[in-house]
Amino acid sequence: MFRTVTRVELAELDMPRADLAEALDCCLEKVRRGHFIVKSICSHTHFDTIRHLLSGPGITFPTFRGDIRDDAEKLRMSIATRRESLLPKDAFSHMSAALLHGLDPVELGTEKVEITRPDYSRSYSDLVFYARDLAEDDVDRTLGSPVTTLARTLADIALDHRLEVSVPLISEGLRERHISKEALRPKLAPGRRGRKRALLALELASELHESAAEAFCAVKFHRHGITGMTPQVTAYSSTGVFIGRNDFRQEEARVIVEVHGVGKYYMHPDGPDTAARQNHQRNMNLINAGFTVFNLTFGDLFRPQIFEQIKKTIAQALGQRHQ
C-alpha cells in the first residue's frame, strides 16, 4: 500500500518549505493539491522528517517502467490519496476497483478515480462519481477500503467502458479468478445504459485468452470484422506430429494469429535467444503444414493495417476454397 501524506501533516511535522521542495525532486510525488505519495527512501536530510511514516506494515512504493503500465501506476497513486475521503456509503468502483482487486488492464479507459455513491453523479478533472445504489453484497470490505466486488466491478466496467477496456479484464476474471459469465449477466439488467455493449463484452471475453494482449486482440478482430478466429487451437503436421497451440486460428482459411508479449521471450527459462529460435522453427513447421501465420507484437495491436491485412488474407483464402 502506498504511503500518502498531506500538506497539513507535513506542516505539523515542521517540514520547511525548502525541504519539501527538495523532497519533491527526490522522494515525494505530488498527486493532487495538498496530497503526496512517498515514492522512495532516500538518504538526504529532508527525508528524516517523514522517515517514521514508513514504519507500518505493507508499505510499497510506485514502480514506473517507462511503458503503458505507468498509466495504471499513476491511477493507483490517485486512488491512494482518496481513501480517507470516502463517505460511509461510497465505494471505489470501475477501473479503480479493478486495480485494487489486482487486475491487469491493457487500457484504463480513464485517468480519473471512480467512486460509486447513491447521492449524485458528478465528474471532476481527476474524479468521477456514479450515482448508483450498492447492495451490501456488492461491496468488498477486505481490501482496506470499500470496493465493489469483483463481479460488480467487471459488470460496471462492461457497462460504462469500451470493449478494449472491459474484455481483457473480464477474460482475466474468467481465467484467473474463476468468475463466471453467469455471475456477471444478472448484473447487466435490461434497461441499463450500455447493456448492449456489455453483453457483447461478455461474448468476446473468454477464459481461453491466455493473456490480456490476446483478449485485446479478440476485440480488434471484432472491430475489423474478422470472424471465425478460434482461440487456443492445437496444430499438427500433415503426418500428425504435434506443432503447438495457436493463440487464434481461422480454420477454414488456415490462417493463424500469434500474439507475442515481452514475456514470451524474456521469461523463457533458457533465455530470449532460445525462445526466438524455437519460435522460428515453430513458424516454419506451421507454414510447411499449410498455414499462413501472422506474428503480432503488442504494438501491432494498435496498428489497423495489420488487421486489414489479416482480413484480406482470410477473404482471399476463403475465396480460393469456394471457387
PyMOL commands that set and color helices and strands:
alter all, ss='L'
color gray80, all
select helices_A, chain A and resi 7-12+17-24+45-49+51-54+69-80+83-85+94-100+136-138+150-160+163-176+181-187+195-204+212-223+262-266+272-288+299-302+304-321
alter helices_A, ss='H'
color red, helices_A
select strands_A, chain A and resi 4-6+28-32+35-38+91-92+113-117+122-123+127-131+139-140+147-148+229-236+242-250+255-260+292-297
alter strands_A, ss='S'
color yellow, strands_A
deselect
rebuild
show_as cartoon
